[in-house]
């Protein structure tokens, strides 16, 4: 029997990263600006699908 495994990253120490953690997938915080160019909020971004949210926890189930 042959098994095929999808691996996203093979690390130098021999470990495999099959599913990225939320810390790798979600980046930020970034500074958000209003229409006048004033910084008025922070947001986080999902690197997989591009979804942005003002609360990091809102991105745990986005994609």
N, C-alpha and C positions, 0 to 999 in steps of 0.2 A: 504494500500500500504506500502511495506517495502523498505527502501532505504539502500543500503550497501555503505559505504564510506571507502576508503583506507586512513589510517592515518599512516604517518611515525613515528611521535613522539607525545606522549601525555605529556605535560609539567605539573609540579606540580601545577601550578596556574590554571589549567583547560583549558588552551588554547591548540589548536591542530595545529600541523605543518604538513599539508598535502603535501606540495611541498617544498623541501629545497631551500633556496636562493642560489644564485651564491657564496656568501661568505662562506656558509657551504660546498658546493660541490667542490669548487676550493681552493687548498691549495698552499702555497708557499709564497714568492719566495724561491727557492732552488738554491744552487750554482752548476753550471755545470762546468765540467773540460774537457780540451782537452786531446789528447792521451798521452801527456807528464805529465799529472797530474797537470797542471796549471789551476787555476780558470780563465775562460774566458767568462762566461755568467751566467745569471740567468734564471730560468724557473719556470713556474707554472704547476700544475698537477690537472687533473680532478679526483676526488676520485671515481666517479662512473664507468668510463670506462678506466682510466689509461692513457689517452691522455696527452701528455706534449707539451707545447708551450712556446716560449720565450716572447710572449706578452699575458698578462692575458686576454685581451679582445677577443682573438682568441678562447677561450674556451667556450664562452657563448652559442654556438649552437652545441657543439661537440656530445652530446648524449641526 
